[in-house]
Amino acid sequence: MKTIRTIICSVVALVAIALSATAWAGDLRNASNSYIGKVESDGTVRNASNSYVGKIYSDGTVRNASNSYVGKIERDGTLRNASNSYIGKVYSDGTVRDASNSYVGKIESDGTVRNASNSYVGKAAGVPREWAAVLFFTKLL
């Protein structure tokens, strides 16, 4: 019985390590389901022509194509611009609210992006919800 517990604990630890080291990557699609770009595993954002648009770093820093600091995604989902002003928040259920706390949309667990009217505006499958919110609901990148 002790051996089984040890094996289970080892498997749980390995899964936790694998999840914490997950590399996020995915294609970006618009409301017509046309390919508009991608997010690479290191956070690099490219447009449909494969041109570099910017990067979202693992610490939440967002930089544009000129490598200028344009904002930050905080651990709690808070979104800030280059002046450190609060511009919105992404909640754990994918709800996105702006600086006035108005509902602007939602990022579903499969990456589907919906606006305040619940209309489909695109998809960011394989991309963290906070990153998708930056790409679809802010003008940071």
Order of alpha helices (4+ residues) and beta strands (2+ residues): alpha-beta-beta-beta-beta-beta-beta-beta-beta-beta-beta-beta-beta-alpha
